[in-house]
């Protein structure tokens, strides 16, 4: 983030577990979401009527929001993939 002069407006410590309700609220504010699991990338539509598959993709096996999660404008990035971040961050 520093290399691209991106300012982080909020950091949530790992000790604070974000649950399904938090994931739904984040996705409702986004227009699109990219989820990375290893090299596999999936893209979903955001908004209040987001699909159940999109919500499930955001959550790990424990039911908590997967990390890292970043909100970039109206795009939500869940998980890490260098190419996906590069596309959104330019």
C-alpha positions as CSV (number, residue, x, y, z in Angstrom):
1,X,0.0,0.0,0.0
2,X,2.8,2.4,0.8
3,X,4.5,1.8,-2.6
4,X,1.3,3.1,-4.2
5,X,0.7,6.0,-1.8
6,X,-2.5,4.5,-0.5
7,X,-3.8,5.6,2.8
8,X,-5.5,3.0,5.0
9,X,-8.4,4.7,6.7
10,X,-9.3,1.9,9.1
11,X,-7.5,-1.2,10.4
12,X,-9.3,-3.9,12.3
13,X,-7.2,-6.2,14.5
14,X,-7.4,-9.9,13.9
15,X,-8.6,-10.3,17.5
16,X,-11.9,-8.7,16.4
17,X,-13.7,-11.4,14.5
18,X,-16.1,-10.1,11.8
19,X,-19.1,-12.3,11.3
20,X,-21.6,-13.0,8.6
21,X,-23.6,-9.8,9.5
22,X,-20.5,-7.7,9.0
23,X,-19.8,-9.3,5.7
24,X,-23.4,-8.7,4.5
25,X,-23.1,-5.0,5.5
26,X,-19.8,-4.6,3.7
27,X,-21.2,-6.2,0.5
28,X,-24.4,-4.2,0.6
29,X,-22.3,-1.0,0.3
30,X,-20.2,-2.3,-2.6
31,X,-21.1,-2.5,-6.3
32,X,-18.7,-5.4,-7.0
33,X,-16.5,-7.8,-5.1
34,X,-13.5,-9.9,-6.0
35,X,-12.7,-12.9,-3.8
36,X,-9.3,-14.6,-4.0
37,X,-8.6,-18.1,-2.7
38,X,-5.0,-18.9,-3.7
39,X,-4.8,-18.5,-7.4
40,X,-8.5,-18.8,-7.9
41,X,-10.4,-15.5,-8.3
42,X,-14.2,-15.0,-8.4
43,X,-16.1,-11.8,-9.0
44,X,-19.6,-11.1,-7.6
45,X,-22.1,-8.2,-7.8
46,X,-22.5,-6.3,-4.6
47,X,-25.5,-4.4,-3.3
48,X,-28.4,-5.2,-0.9
49,X,-29.5,-8.1,-3.1
50,X,-26.1,-9.8,-3.3
51,X,-26.2,-13.6,-3.8
52,X,-25.8,-16.1,-1.1
53,X,-22.8,-17.5,-3.0
54,X,-21.1,-14.1,-2.7
55,X,-21.7,-14.0,1.0
56,X,-20.4,-17.6,1.5
57,X,-17.3,-16.8,-0.5
58,X,-16.5,-14.0,1.9
59,X,-16.5,-16.3,4.9
60,X,-13.8,-18.8,6.1
61,X,-14.4,-22.2,7.5
62,X,-15.0,-20.7,11.0
63,X,-17.8,-18.4,9.7
64,X,-15.6,-15.3,10.1
65,X,-14.9,-12.8,7.3
66,X,-11.7,-13.9,5.5
67,X,-8.6,-11.7,5.7
68,X,-7.4,-9.5,4.3
69,X,-10.5,-7.6,3.3
70,X,-10.2,-4.2,1.7
71,X,-12.7,-1.6,0.6
72,X,-11.5,0.4,-2.4
73,X,-14.1,2.9,-3.5
74,X,-17.2,0.8,-4.2
75,X,-15.1,-2.4,-4.8
76,X,-14.6,-5.0,-2.1
77,X,-11.5,-7.3,-2.1
78,X,-11.6,-10.4,0.0
79,X,-8.5,-12.6,0.3
80,X,-5.2,-11.8,-1.4
81,X,-4.1,-12.2,-4.9
82,X,-1.5,-9.8,-6.3
83,X,-3.1,-9.6,-9.7
84,X,-6.5,-8.8,-8.3
85,X,-5.2,-6.1,-6.1
86,X,-3.2,-4.7,-9.0
87,X,-6.3,-4.4,-11.2
88,X,-8.3,-2.6,-8.5
89,X,-5.5,-0.4,-7.2
90,X,-4.1,0.4,-10.7
